Every structure is written in structure tokens, then in C-alpha cells.
Amino acid sequence: MRKLLVANRGEIACRVLRSAKTLGLGTVAVYSEADVQSLHVKRADEAILIGPAKAKESYLDFERILGAAREAGAEAIHPGYGFLSENAGFAQRVLDSGLTWIGPTPAQIRDMGDKERARGIAESAGVPVLTGSQRFLVGEIDCIFEAGESVGYPLLVKASAGGGGIGMRLVEQPDQLEAVVKSTQAMAERSFGDGTIFLERYIPKARHIEIQVFGFGGGRVVHFYERECSIQRRFQKVIEEAPASNLPENVREKMAAAAVSLAESQSYEGAGTVEFILDAETSDFFFLEMNTRIQVEHPVTEMTTDVDLVALQIKFARGDDLSAFTQASINQVGHAIECRLYAENPTKMFLPSPGTLETLILPQSTDRVRVETGVIEGDVITPYYDPMLVKLICSSETRRESLSMMADSLAETKIEGIAHNVSFLEKIVRHRDFQNGDTFTGFIDEHRASLIG
């Protein structure tokens, strides 16, 4: 492997390019017409135009990306996260083209990408799962009310092919069920090309905890401890941290063991994240899903374990000897927190805020303050892609210290020209309950009045 193409854009493309360069690889960026001046284009050794601004005609087009790889002479493709990162068909096309796919096998992506199928795999591996239903096809609502009663209310309607919190709707009463099922099926059909859904028990007072794993094939898997992602809105993560606060040690150990057991049962290859829902009142935990890619929040794990996970992905894919990488060699030290800065307006239902980034002043990067971004001052934030601007990650010896550093870093950040969520994030970080570790998935809704305005 001499040259790597990153099939993505923005912050994650810049992140992958950085690790590739530290490993001595030539780098290739791809870009749409909207991204001609983007930072990831400037950071790569080569950059190739792959189409119009619309993602389906550029970043989601198999053949354009494979054509760019052939044109540049790249031997490997890293998908980042989002776009084609969990598309089993694309992974197979990469392999069939004689290129190296930096990710799990297509079969593993396919199995874990189907949430209902993944539930069955997890259950077979001895991992606890929430009460759920069979899958229902588009237009199929026969027996839906019986299934709802069996699962119990409140419940979630979940798209089988969804991911990252997309395609999940809460139903609190039986009279809401049919309408929510139909709308979720229609949304899933448009978004994923698969409108099947299933029902799953909903835990009102829940925490979202995930375990970072890495599989070396043949059933050898290690974990890099947990991350907490409980601060969410509409099932989308806002703030992440490692380790989780106020988590009993025996629960932490059982959760990590369950994640490893699941990955081992699949002879998993590469980076992955096993996500769990934890009942905050009982400390019981249940399998949620497995993401077969690098996660947005991976930096908090890197900063508390001192491991470059992206570099590890590349090393594994190119066949480096990683036999020395054992569970005993992985230690978690200190605490790290990550905030996602978005071009969005919290006072207007978090609507995206495209426009010109007239001012962008960020904290200085140090060994304890990490700034990940794919934009610079003067860039135009378009409506075509995810509106995330920057990830700020702070780490220190204790959670209290890392939160203080994050609050100061957010206060230093200046963004003008577009609406953004920096003040919203700072209010969360400084909130007394959050400072005390009272984290749960309904935190933002419960404290909305003091966080937005």
C-alpha cells in the first residue's frame, strides 16, 4: 500500500489524511463541485473532482469514486464515517476492483447494518437485548397493534436499515402507533432504500454507552473501553466523553465483555463500536446497535488510551504485524470530552444555517486541546452536507478539569456569519447537573428552558 484515497469530505477526510501521512502514504482526496476550495482538498497530495454538489451524484456514486482511485493509482480506500462507510455493496465493489477496503468485511457490514438482524446476532452471542418485535415491511401493519402490546409502551419504531439515531420514533400511546409506523416506513424507504421497521422497548430514563472494539480476524478482539454519548437531541449525539461518569465498575466490565463477545462471534475485522442503552435506574444494559466504521467521537477514546485508531485501521488493512496489540497493552487514563459545533440555530429548532463563515476563531491546539475541522474562515457552508463545523476535544486528569477546559475553549471560540450552537454547548457543559454527572438521553429536553434562549 503506497497511496490511499479518502472517500469522504470535511473534518473526517482531514482526520484520515493526517494519519495516512504519518504512515508515509500518498493521499488522494475526492471532492464535489461545492467543495473545490475545501480544506480536505488542500490537505491531500492529490485531489480529483467526482461530480456535482448533490451527494448522490458525487460522494455516494460508487463508480465515480472507483474511477478516481484508478486515475490516481490508489491501492486503498478509507470511507471515513457517513456516506458510503457502512455500505456493504460499495465495500464489495472496492474489493472486486482489486483495491484494499479499510473497514470490516462486506458481510459484517451487511449483518450489523440491519438492526433487526443484528439484534438476533447479539442475542445468540449472549448479549442482552431489549424486548422487540418482528420486522414489518412497507405498508404492512397487520398485527402491528398486537406487536405493540407485546413490546409494551412507551416503545420505539426503528428503521431496520437506520443508523446513528436516524429512523427512530418514540410512541407513547397505542393510538399513535399506526401513523408513526407509516411515516417511519416512508422515511426509511426514501433515506435507506429499505422501509422495513421493527418495534423495540423504550427506556425512559436511559444512558447511551458504547464500547470501542477492534477485531484482528480469527476471533481476536480487543476493546478500548467505553464512551458516554447520552447528551442527545432527537437521538443524535451532541456531546461525548470517556470514560462514562458514575458508571459502576462491574457494569463497565460486563459491558466491555459483551461487546468483545459479540465481535468475537463474528470474527470481526477492523474498528467497530458496540452501542448499549443503560437503564439509569437499574444499571441493566441492552444492545442497541453496532457501527461498522470509525465513529465521530473516536477522539475521546484516542486521547484516553493514547492510540491512533485511524492509523490502526490502516495498519491492519495493509497487513502489518499487530500481534503485540493485546488487551493488556491498552490502558485508559484521564478523561476526555468532545463537543460537536454545528452551523445550526438552536432557537429555531436547530435548523441548519448555511452561509459564509465570516469569522472562525478556535482555541489553539495543544496536547490537551484537540481541534478537528474541515473548514476555515471564509468558507461557504452549503446546504448539501452535514452542517458540522468543528469538533473540540479536551482532556485532563479528571472529568472536572476536562469540563473546565472545554467550557473555556467554547468561550474562546468565535464564529460569525452563520448561526451556530456554541453558546448552547457551553450552557450544557457548565450546567450543574451535567457537571455532577447526571447524564441521560433526555437531558436536553428536561433542561431545554435553561439551555436554549
N, C-alpha and C positions, 0 to 999 in steps of 0.2 A: 504494500500500500504506500503510494507516494503522493497521491493527490486525492483530496476529499471534497465533495460537493455538499453544501448545506441546502436542503430542500425546504427552506423557510425564510423568514424575514425578521426585521426588527431586533428586539432585545435578545431573543433566544439564538438567532443567527449569529449575532455578535459574540454571544457566550460560547457557542460551539467553535466558531472560528478561533477564538483565543486559545482554547485547549488544543485544537488541531495544530496551531502554530508552535505551541510549546513542545509538541511531539515531533516537530520537524516536517510536518506535512505541508504540501502546497494546498492552497484553499481556493474554492470556487463558490461564488455567490450567484444566486439567480434573483431576478427582480422583474416586477411588472412595470408597466409604463408609469404608474403612480409613484414608483419607488426609485426613479432614476437617480435622485440625489440622496438616497437613504444611507444611513451610517453603515449598515452591513455591506453595502456595495463598495464603499470606500475602504472598508477594513479587509476585504478579501484580496488575494493576489490577482484573481480574475473575476469578472462579473459578466453574466450573459442574460440578455433580455429574453423573457419567456412568454410575453403576451400582454394583453390589456389589463386594466386595473382590477376588473372583476376576478375574484379568486378562482372561480370555476374555469376561467379561460387562461389562468397562469399558474398560481401556486397549487391548484388542485388538478392540473392537467398532467396525467401520467407521462404522455408521450413528449410533451414539451420539456419536462424535467429530464427525462431519459435522453432526449436529444441533446440537451445542454451538457449532460455528463459525457456523452460521446464526443461532442465538439471540443470539450476541454481536456479530454483524456483522463477524466477522473476515474479512479478504480472503486470508490466507495461513496455511499450516500448516507448522510445523517439527517433524519427528518425533524429533529427538534421536538417541540410539542405542538399540538393543534394540527391544522391542515391534514396532511397525509400520514402523520406519525402513528396512527392506530388503524391504518387501512391495510388489511391483510392482502387485498388484491394488488395494491401498489408494492408492498414488500415482496410479493411473489414475482411481479414483473421485474423488479430490480435484480432479484436472484436469477431469473430466467435470462436476463440480459448479460449475465456473466459478471455482475458487479457485486460488491460486498454491501450487504444491508446492515446498518448499525442499529440493531434492535433485536427483539425476540423473533422466534420463527413465525411465519405466517399463520401456522396452525394455532400457536399460543395467542397471537393477537386476535384471531377469529374467536377462539373459545372464550377468552376473557372479555372480548368486546360485546358479547351477547350477555347482558346482565343476568337473564334468567338461566342461561346455560351455566354461567359462572357460579351462580348460587348452588347448582347441583354439584359442580366440581368441588366447591368449598365444603359442602356437606359431606361428600364422600371422603374428603381429606380430614374429617373430624373437626372442622372449623364451625363454630356456632353460627347459624343464620336466623334471621327473623322469619316469623310466620309469613308465608306468601301464597300466591295463587298460581294457577297455570297461566300460560300466555294466551292473550286474546288477539286475533287478527283484526285488521281494519274492518269496521262495520260489524264486527262480531260482539254482540252484547248479551247474547243468550247466557244465562247462568251468572251474569255479572253481579247481580244483587245477592245471589246465594254465596258467591265468592267473597263479596264484601262482608257479609255477615260472618263468614268463617274466619276471615282475617281479623275482623274487628275494627271499630272506629275509635280514634281517627286513623286513617290509612293514607298511603301514598300510591298514586298512579304513576308508574315508571315506564318509560320507553325502554324496550329491551336493548336497543342499539344505542341508547344515550350514553353520555359520559360527562364527567366534570360538572355534575349538577344540572345539566341540560336535559329536559324531558321529564321533569319530576313535578307533580302537582299534589298538593295536600287536599284531602277530602275529609271534612269533619262530620258530615251527616249523610245518611243514605240518599236523601233527595238531591244531593249534589253529584252523585256518582256518575250517572249516565252522561251528563253534559261534560264533565271533566274527562271521562274516558274518550268521548268522541273528539274533543278538542286536542287531547294529547296524542291520540292516534293520527289525527290530521297533521299536527306539528311534526311528529316523528317521521311521517311519510315524506314531508317536504324537506326536513333537515337531514335525515339519515337514509332515506330511501327504504326504510323499514318501519312500518306503522304498528308493529306488534307492541303490546303493553302487558304488564302484569301488575298485580296489587301486592303491596307489602305493608306490614305493620309499621305504624309511625310511633316513635318515642317522643313525647312532648318535651321532656327535659333531657336533652341529649348533648353529648360532646362528640366531635369528629376527630378521631385519632387515626393516624396512618403509620405504617411501618415501611421504611425504605429497604428493599431487598435487592440482592444481585445474585444471579444464577450463573454458574460456570458450565452448565450442561452436566449430564450424567447424574443428576440428583444432588450436586453440591451447591448449596446456597448459603449465603451469609446475610445478616441484617445489619443495618446502620442505625438501629434504634428508632425512636418514634418522633413524629411531628404532630403538633396540635393545630388543627385548622377549623376550630369551632366558630370563629368570628366570620360570619357569612351573611349575605343577603340574597334572598331568592336562591338558596342552595349554592351560591357562588362564593368562593373563598375571598376574603378581604385581607386578613392578617394571619400569618402562620408563625409558629415558634417551635423550637426544640431545646430541651425536652418539654413534654407536656407538664403543665403546672398541677400540683396537688393530685398526682396520679399515684395510687398505691403501688408499691414496688412489685407485689405479687401479680397485680393486673398487668403491669408493664411487661413482666417476664412472660406471662401466659399469652399476651397479645403478640409479642415478638415470635414466640414459639409457634403460634398458629399461622402466622404469616409465612414463616420458613417452611412449615409443613405443607402448606398449600403450594408454594413454589416448587418444593422438592417433588411433590406428587406429579408435577407437570414437566420435570427435568428442565426447569425454566432456564432461559439463556438471556443474559443481559440485565439491564436495570428495570426495576418494576416497583410499584407501590401497592401494597395491600391496605385498603381503607376499611375502617371499622366505625360503627356507631356504638358509643358507650352510653349506657343509661346512667345519668349523673346521680340518680337516687340510689341505685342498687350496685353500681360498678360492673354490671353484666355487659359484655360486649358482643357484637354481632357483625358478621361480614357484610360489607356494603358493596364493594367492587374492587377490581384490580386494574390499575392503569399500566399498560404495557409500553411505557415510554419514560423519558425523564420528565419530572414534574416542574411546574412553575416555581414551587417552593423549595427546590433541591438545595439552594444556597445555605439554608439554615442547617441542613444536615452536613454540608461540606464544612461549615465554619465550626461545628461542634465535634467533628470527627477528623478533621484535617485530611480529608480525602477528596480529590478531584473526581467526581462521579462521571463527568463527561469524558475525561481522559481515560477513565477505567472502561467506559463503553468502547472507546476506540481501540484501546489495547486488547481487549477481549476479542473484538471483531477481527483484528489483524493477526490474531494468534499468538500474542505474547505469552510468555510463561508467567502465570499468575498463581502458581501453586503456593507461594508464600502468603497469599492473601487468605487468612483464616479468621474465624470469628474472634479468636483470642487476640488477634492483632488490631482489632477495631475498638477504639475507646471513645466514649462520649465525654467531653469536658466542657464545662461552662454552659452558657445559654446564649441563644441567638433568636432574633425576631426579624420578620420580614413584613414590610408594608408594600402594597401594590398601589402606585399612583396612577390614576386614570384621568383621561380627558372626558370628564362627565360632570353633570351638575346634580349634586345631592339634593338641592332644594327643588328640583324638578324631576323627581322620580328617577334620578341617576341617568337621565338621558345623555347619550354621547354628545360631545361638544367639539366637532371638527372646527378647524380654523388654523391660523398661523400662530406658531409658538413664538411670540414676540420676545419673551424673556424666559430663560431657563437657567436658574442658579441653583446648583446642587451642592450638598456637602462634599468636602474633599475626601477622596477615597484613602483609607488607611488600612492597617491590618485588622482593625476592628469595625470599620465602617465600609461597607461594600456598596457600590453603586452600579447597578446593571441597567443599561438603557440602550435603545436603538434609535434615539432621536437627539438632535442638537438644536440649539437656538436658531430660529429662522425657518425650521422645517414646517411644512404644511401637514397638519393632521387630517387625514382624509376620512370619509365615512365608510371606506371599503373594508377596513380591517378592525380587529380588536383594538379598543382605544387605550390600552395600557401604555403609559409613557415610560415609567421608571419603576424599578424595584429597589427599595432601600433596605439594606440588611445590616443590623448592628449586633455585635456580640461582646460579651464580657464574662466575668467570672460568675456573676449571679443574675437572676432574672431581673431583680430590682435595678441593677446597674445597666443592663441592656435596655430596659424600658426607658430609663432616664436618657440614655444616649439616643434612642430613637425619637423621643419627644424633642430633644434639642436639634436633631437632624431635620425633622419635619419643620421645626420653627425656622431653620436656616434656609429652607427650600423656598424659592421664589419662582412662580410661574405666572406669566401674563399673556394675554391674547386669547385665551380659551378658558372655559370653566374647568375646574378640577376638584379633586376630593382631598387635598392635603389637609385642610382645616378639619374635615370630618375624621380623618385618620388620627390626627393629633388629639382630638377630643376623646377618641376611643382609648388611645394609649395612656392618656392622663386620667381616665375615669377611675374612680376609687375601686369599683367592683372589679374592673379588669386588672388593676394593679394588685388586687388581693387574690387574683387567680380564679375568680368566679366566672369561668368561661363556659359558654354553652351556645348552641346554634341559634337560639332565639335572642341572643344578647342585643343585637341592633334593634330588633323590633321592640323589645322591652324598654330600651333606653332611647328610643327614637327622638323624643322631645328634647332631650339634652344634647343629642349628637348632631341633629340637623336643624339649621336655622341661623 
